[in-house]
């Protein structure tokens, strides 16, 4: 399993310090939400933030492009130090070309699915991606409540992965805490993006350990 603290919930005045705290606390990945104010009704940060943070951290940089035109950003984020670039199925016909472009840039490929979008929209690409990101809130803002109705999507993704012998990770993002991480894990998720539930804690290491132990225990019981 991988736990990915989401920088969107960090102190914006202390990004470098917060990235180091996530690493020191036992995070596996650092999740970076890139919002363009168009695909989602909010703006976060750009490739320069990633470039600045890269020398400060050895974490895997998981860059989630919630953008209408991610093609104009891919190279900038690769140069900045992204390890994985995730684009959205909601871009429909563009998705195949974007996946190809990311692969050509020698980075891992993520594909995200929003809550209202049927998982079938991602099905044609499952053999071409490294990570399937199932959004468990509507994207655009941090601190939202987990949407239980997304759980069947996770289970379906796991079933497709098993049936087809594929190796993509199943990532979840939105309202993920120690309790909802367990719920998602029981459906098949193995990668957990968590913002507020981790960065809001003074003792992030304890919060990450609690989440990891809860998931591992639930897997042993199941």
NORWO-V104287 format. One record per run of one state. SS is the DSSP state (helix for helix, strand for strand, loop for the rest). FROM is the first residue (numbers start at 1). TO is the last residue. Records with the same first field share a line. If there is no record, write none. Layout:
SS->FROM-TO / FROM-TO
This chain:
loop->1-1 / 10-11 / 25-28 / 37-42 / 44-46 / 55-59 / 67-69 / 73-73 / 81-83 / 92-93 / 105-107 / 114-119 / 124-125 / 129-130 / 136-147 / 165-168 / 174-177 / 188-190 / 195-195 / 200-203 / 222-222
strand->2-6 / 29-36 / 43-43 / 60-66 / 84-88 / 108-113 / 131-135 / 169-173 / 191-194
helix->7-9 / 12-24 / 47-54 / 70-72 / 74-80 / 89-91 / 94-104 / 120-123 / 126-128 / 148-164 / 178-187 / 196-199 / 204-221
